[in-house]
Amino acid sequence: MLILSRKENESIHIGDDIVVVVTRIGRNRVQIGIDAPREMRIRRSELADAPSETSPSQSTSKGSSVPPVHNAVSIQNELAGLSFPLAER
């Protein structure tokens, strides 16, 4: 695992088309924004690891029950309420 330090409004580029930006740093929480291609599936780890519940509105012909996140606003909404503990120095 690569561990990097970033300050507020600094970013990390992953490949040619993914950018992760630290948008806010709070007391015990870091808010991030992710800019990625629409076809890139991005989910919080607790959602990716949890068993999925299939609903008719989410089912696709390939059987996937979780639709991909399509833009930075959706990603920000997806990350709302997710806490990232800050490393102690």
Order of alpha helices (4+ residues) and beta strands (2+ residues): beta-beta-beta-alpha-alpha
